[in-house]
Amino acid sequence: MARAGHAGGHFPGRLRVALTPIRDAWFRLATKVYGPGTKTRPWTWIGDERIAIGSVPTPESLQDLAREGVTHVVNCRARLQTHFSQDLSAERAVFGDRNVAVAPMWDHGRHQPPEKWAQAAEIAAGWLDDDPHAKVLIHCQRGRRRSLFVAYAVLRLRGRSPEVAARDLLTHRHEARLVPTYRKAVEDWLATGAAPIHEGDPGAMR
């Protein structure tokens, strides 16, 4: 069953976003006027994959994400969006520069070249493969299209079949959409020789 984000578990002290006062104030204001909206869940865990798909974090949800055990982040918003909102700076401050990857894209529905997202997908797959305790948030603006696209690439790299990857993502994040052009970009990239980091278990490959 899909799980939306919540502030569960013990968390020692109040997590503060380590930004300058001006950036911190702007981050709070920007995510109010150009934030995640209310029509999608803040984030959703994808079964047992240790991947969450979500919308742009707010100062409050960053605290909840850390409480829920998120250790790494892939930010799929365009550079102009992250510059305006300062969400990328906040994520780096909270989780550390080495634990945040970027796949800077606009959600235009057309072909997305691998230069924009493939490295981030490989990094995220590596985090999950190298650390059994890693939990990765992949987010865009509303957690509907770009984040699902990159999560699909991560699952394919981790050995999931196209059918299983798409099914699991859309079952758990039912408000999302796997744009056919984006899905094709992943499959075309894999066909050029990008190999899965490891093969999925037989059950996952069905």
Secondary structure, DSSP 8 states (H G I E B T S, - for coil): --EE----S---S-----S-HHHHHHHHHHHHHSS--SSS-SEEE-TTSSEEEE----HHHHHHHHHTT--EEEEEE-HHHHHHH-HHHHHHHHH-GGGEEEEEE---SS---HHHHHHHHHHHHHHHHH-TT--EEEE-SSSSSHHHHHHHHHHHHTT--HHHHHHHHHHHSTT----HHHHHHHHHHHHTT---SS---TTTT-
